[in-house]
Amino acid sequence: MQLSRNTSAFILGIFLFFGLSALGYLLANAAIKIKEYERTVVVKGLSEREYDADIVIWPIKFTLSGNNLENLYREIENNTLKTKSFLVKRGIPAEDISFASPQIIDKFAQQYSGDKPEFRYTGFQTLTVYSKNIKAVRSVMGSLSELGKQGIIFTADDYNSRTEYIFNRLNEIKPVMIEEATKNAREVAEKFASDSKSKLGKIKRASQGQFSIRARDTNNPHIKKVRVVSTVEYYLSD
């Protein structure tokens, strides 16, 4: 009697083993087939546009040297007023022009200096034009040499004296550029699907790249090139 029960349990175990093995095989095979039919294509869509900058920041820096500190400050003040008057007469509002206290360097106080310099003091003054009227400011830039002919020495190669153009309307143009990039991506995906004899399905996933804002070229830094690339993955079907 006991032997019969053991035999029955053994046979049942064998059936369960083969049954579970078959079920596992079928499930694994079904998963493989589902994966085979889940075909996708990943494409990138580009949107690139040009816009005028909104604000210009134009630092105007000049230098003076001398041995009398009081006279040096007086000359810096005169040149500052002369430069500001020049800008205002050419259409730049006075409220768009600002300047801080001049910077003075005493070369005699510099321990590392070797030979005694011709001038003990060197003064630096910077006027800053902050304006939304970029066209007017750029027209004045070309005529600044007129002040140079009057003895004002401007510093143009200083990194801190570089003109900066700012574009701050990115949030306004984001929606239309993202839409354009997505549309471009779909056109690429549709071409791929057509070439592969497939049909383009829904979006599986999408990611928006970062917006980049750069000058169009070195001669036109006030014209900004705005660019974004979107990555989209689509389902494909036969």
C-alpha positions as CSV (number, residue, x, y, z in Angstrom):
1,M,0.0,0.0,0.0
2,Q,2.8,2.3,0.9
3,L,4.7,1.4,-2.2
4,S,1.7,2.2,-4.3
5,R,1.4,5.7,-2.7
6,N,5.1,6.4,-3.3
7,T,4.8,5.3,-6.9
8,S,1.8,7.6,-7.5
9,A,3.6,10.5,-5.9
10,F,6.6,9.8,-8.0
11,I,4.6,9.7,-11.2
12,L,2.7,12.9,-10.2
13,G,6.1,14.6,-9.6
14,I,7.3,13.6,-13.0
15,F,4.2,15.0,-14.6
16,L,4.5,18.3,-12.7
17,F,8.1,18.6,-13.6
18,F,7.5,18.2,-17.3
19,G,4.4,20.4,-17.1
20,L,6.3,23.2,-15.5
21,S,9.2,22.8,-17.9
22,A,6.8,23.0,-20.9
23,L,5.1,26.0,-19.4
24,G,8.4,27.8,-18.8
25,Y,9.5,27.0,-22.4
26,L,6.3,28.4,-23.8
27,L,6.5,31.5,-21.7
28,A,10.1,32.1,-22.7
29,N,9.3,31.5,-26.3
30,A,6.4,33.9,-26.2
31,A,8.6,36.6,-24.6
32,I,11.1,36.2,-27.3
33,K,8.5,36.5,-30.0
34,I,7.0,39.6,-28.4
35,K,10.5,41.2,-28.2
36,E,11.0,40.3,-31.9
37,Y,7.9,42.1,-32.9
38,E,8.7,45.2,-30.7
39,R,10.8,46.9,-33.3
40,T,11.7,50.6,-32.9
41,V,13.7,53.3,-34.6
42,V,15.5,56.1,-32.9
43,V,15.8,59.4,-34.8
44,K,16.9,63.0,-34.1
45,G,15.1,66.1,-35.1
46,L,16.8,69.5,-35.5
47,S,15.4,73.0,-35.1
48,E,17.7,75.9,-35.9
49,R,16.8,79.6,-36.1
50,E,18.4,83.0,-36.1
51,Y,17.3,85.9,-33.9
52,D,18.6,89.4,-33.1
53,A,20.0,89.8,-29.7
54,D,17.9,91.8,-27.2
55,I,20.6,93.6,-25.1
56,V,24.1,94.8,-25.7
57,I,26.7,95.4,-23.0
58,W,29.5,97.5,-24.3
59,P,32.4,98.2,-21.9
60,I,34.6,101.1,-23.0
61,K,37.9,101.1,-21.2
62,F,40.7,103.7,-21.5
63,T,44.0,104.2,-19.7
64,L,46.1,107.1,-18.6
65,S,49.6,107.4,-17.0
66,G,51.4,110.1,-15.0
67,N,53.5,110.9,-12.0
68,N,51.1,113.3,-10.3
69,L,48.2,111.4,-8.7
70,E,45.9,114.4,-8.4
71,N,46.4,115.4,-12.0
72,L,45.9,111.8,-13.1
73,Y,42.5,111.7,-11.4
74,R,41.6,115.0,-13.0
75,E,42.5,113.8,-16.5
76,I,40.5,110.6,-16.0
77,E,37.5,112.6,-14.9
78,N,37.8,114.8,-18.0
79,N,38.1,111.9,-20.4
80,T,35.2,110.2,-18.7
81,L,32.9,113.2,-19.2
82,K,34.2,113.7,-22.7
83,T,33.5,110.0,-23.6
84,K,30.0,110.1,-22.1
85,S,29.2,113.4,-23.9
86,F,30.3,111.8,-27.2
87,L,28.0,108.8,-26.7
88,V,25.0,111.0,-25.7
89,K,25.4,113.2,-28.7
90,R,25.3,110.1,-31.0
91,G,22.0,108.9,-29.6
92,I,22.8,106.8,-26.6
93,P,20.7,107.9,-23.6
94,A,22.6,109.0,-20.6
95,E,20.8,106.5,-18.4
96,D,22.2,103.7,-20.5
97,I,25.8,104.7,-19.6
98,S,27.4,103.9,-16.2
99,F,30.9,104.0,-14.7
100,A,32.6,103.2,-11.4
101,S,35.6,104.7,-9.7
102,P,38.8,104.4,-11.7
103,Q,41.5,101.8,-10.9
104,I,44.9,103.2,-10.1
105,I,48.2,101.2,-10.1
106,D,51.3,102.6,-8.3
107,K,54.2,100.9,-10.0
108,F,56.6,102.1,-7.3
109,A,54.7,100.0,-4.8
110,Q,55.2,96.8,-6.9
111,Q,58.1,95.0,-5.3
112,Y,58.7,92.8,-8.3
113,S,59.4,95.8,-10.6
114,G,62.9,96.2,-11.8
115,D,63.9,99.4,-13.5
116,K,62.2,102.5,-12.4
117,P,59.3,103.2,-14.8
118,E,58.8,106.4,-16.7
119,F,55.4,107.0,-15.1
120,R,54.6,106.0,-11.5
121,Y,50.8,105.8,-11.8
122,T,48.6,104.1,-14.4
123,G,44.9,104.7,-14.3
124,F,42.1,102.6,-15.8
125,Q,38.5,103.7,-16.3
126,T,35.6,101.8,-17.7
127,L,32.3,103.2,-19.0
128,T,29.6,100.6,-19.6
129,V,26.8,101.0,-22.1
130,Y,23.8,98.7,-21.3
131,S,21.2,99.2,-24.0
132,K,18.3,97.5,-25.9
133,N,18.9,99.7,-28.9
134,I,21.6,97.5,-30.5
135,K,21.5,99.2,-33.8
136,A,22.3,102.6,-32.4
137,V,25.1,101.3,-30.2
138,R,26.8,99.4,-33.1
139,S,26.7,102.6,-35.2
140,V,28.5,104.5,-32.4
141,M,31.2,101.7,-32.1
142,G,32.6,102.5,-35.5
143,S,33.0,106.2,-34.7
144,L,34.8,105.8,-31.3
145,S,38.1,106.4,-33.1
146,E,37.2,110.1,-33.2
147,L,37.9,110.2,-29.5
148,G,41.2,108.3,-30.0
149,K,42.3,111.2,-32.3
150,Q,41.8,113.5,-29.3
151,G,44.3,111.5,-27.2
152,I,42.1,109.1,-25.4
153,I,43.8,105.6,-25.3
154,F,41.1,102.9,-25.5
155,T,41.9,99.3,-24.5
156,A,40.3,96.9,-26.9
157,D,42.2,93.6,-26.3
158,D,41.3,93.3,-22.6
159,Y,39.0,90.3,-22.0
160,N,36.8,92.3,-19.6
161,S,36.3,94.9,-22.3
162,R,34.6,92.6,-24.8
163,T,31.2,93.5,-26.0
164,E,28.4,91.1,-25.0
165,Y,25.2,90.5,-26.8
166,I,22.4,88.9,-24.8
167,F,19.3,87.0,-26.1
168,N,16.7,86.6,-23.4
169,R,13.6,85.5,-25.3
170,L,14.3,81.8,-25.2
171,N,11.2,80.9,-23.2
172,E,9.1,82.6,-25.9
173,I,10.5,80.5,-28.8
174,K,10.9,77.2,-27.0
175,P,7.5,75.7,-27.8
176,V,7.6,76.4,-31.6
177,M,11.2,75.1,-31.9
178,I,10.5,71.9,-30.0
179,E,7.4,71.4,-32.2
180,E,9.6,71.9,-35.3
181,A,12.3,69.5,-34.0
182,T,9.7,66.8,-33.3
183,K,8.2,67.3,-36.7
184,N,11.6,67.0,-38.3
185,A,12.3,63.8,-36.3
186,R,9.0,62.3,-37.5
187,E,9.8,63.0,-41.1
188,V,13.1,61.2,-40.8
189,A,11.4,58.3,-39.0
190,E,8.7,58.1,-41.8
191,K,11.4,58.0,-44.4
192,F,13.2,55.2,-42.6
193,A,9.9,53.2,-42.2
194,S,9.1,53.6,-45.9
195,D,12.6,52.4,-46.9
196,S,12.3,49.4,-44.6
197,K,8.8,48.5,-45.8
198,S,7.4,49.2,-42.4
199,K,4.8,51.4,-40.8
200,L,5.6,54.1,-38.3
201,G,3.8,53.7,-35.0
202,K,3.5,55.8,-31.8
203,I,6.3,57.4,-29.9
204,K,7.9,55.0,-27.4
205,R,10.0,57.7,-25.7
206,A,11.3,61.1,-26.5
207,S,13.9,63.4,-25.0
208,Q,14.6,67.1,-25.6
209,G,18.2,68.2,-25.9
210,Q,19.5,71.4,-24.5
211,F,19.1,74.7,-26.3
212,S,22.3,76.3,-27.5
213,I,22.7,80.0,-28.2
214,R,25.7,81.2,-30.2
215,A,26.8,84.1,-32.3
216,R,26.0,83.4,-36.0
217,D,29.6,84.3,-36.9
218,T,32.5,86.5,-35.6
219,N,31.4,89.5,-37.7
220,N,27.8,89.4,-36.5
221,P,27.8,88.6,-32.8
222,H,24.5,90.4,-32.4
223,I,22.8,87.8,-34.5
224,K,22.2,84.7,-32.5
225,K,21.8,81.2,-33.8
226,V,19.5,79.2,-31.5
227,R,19.6,75.4,-31.9
228,V,17.9,72.3,-30.3
229,V,18.0,68.6,-31.1
230,S,15.2,66.3,-30.0
231,T,15.7,62.5,-29.8
232,V,12.5,60.4,-30.5
233,E,12.0,56.6,-30.5
234,Y,9.1,55.3,-32.6
235,Y,7.5,51.8,-32.8
236,L,7.7,50.1,-36.2
237,S,5.2,47.5,-37.5
238,D,4.9,45.5,-40.7
